Amino acid sequence: MSKSYYSLGLMSGTSGDGVDASIIQSDGDTQYKVIFDKYFKYTQDIYKNIHNLKDKINNSKDLSNLSKEIQLLEKEITLFHAKAVNEIITESKPNIDFIGFHGQTIFHNAKEKISKQLGNGKLLSRLTKKTVIYDFRQNDLKNGGQGAPLTAIFHKLLTYKHKIETPLIFLNIGGVANLTNIDHLDNICAWDVGPGNCLIDQWIRFNSEKRYDQDGKIASSGKINKIVLNSALENYLEINSSDDQPKSYDVKDFDLSFVRGLSLEDGAATLTEYTSEILTTKLKNTLVGSKSIVVTGGGRKNNFLIRSIRKKIKIPVLLIDDYGIDGDFIESQAFAYLAIRSFLNLPISYTETTGVAKPCTGGVIARS
């Protein structure tokens, strides 16, 4: 039997509201057991600072122009993670071998080979006295990949562990949505498919005191503006029709200006339907032979969005939670798993998942 490790994964998604933390026990291959899951909510100041900074960054030059502000926020975010980790270490029984530190994404552009996640792995290692694996996307970008999505190999492990019937599609609705297609031979391919929660979250944040549309209640109380929707979809398809291969997206690749002037409720309804149309169009081109779609990510909780997707898709659209899996911690568990694979120099990305030239590992290792 191969050696098993305890790994702590830390994930802060595009919502920027907090950190998901998970301890798993795994050999980095087929063994996998969840030991611990916990959510740590960012302070209001950190939340505001993240979104204020992200709103200022429109291109890679802004990373340089805002370098001082970025460094200050990176230290603040790293200290928050360190406090969470030390609390977990105090509470948890197993001795943690590694920390998989994703950090807070503020900019992603595969063409320029830039993917910036705020998080100082060396500082986190010093503060926690643990080996930290971080900066997972750089090696993929250097080897011709898109740098995303990285969770496909973990989706495959979930399928194996929980005996989920294949062929199937995992649809991960985070800020950006991506899918993992697993065929009947357990081969995987993955790519970003379009906006997930990002436009809806931005609309709610800009037009109310709420951070997101909980359960899709705001959208469900509004009316979809069909004229605005159809025009926006035509424009989106025209811009993206020239894409001859899958690509990764940044939240700044999508623009919500077309709903300007609508009420909070009607804007949320129209944006949610816009998101649904883009996702289902991409899904329909991938569905051949799939028995089901399994939805992960925060977007699975948006009932208005999920109902809309189900109306358009003929095969079952299930939630990851339907399999007894806590969908809130899929990505934190994934980066705990990727940390082990990185430490063992095993691949975390493949030609079929990120477009990388050949299977490659990733992650920078910082030792205390």
Disulfide bonds with the S-S distance in Angstrom:
none
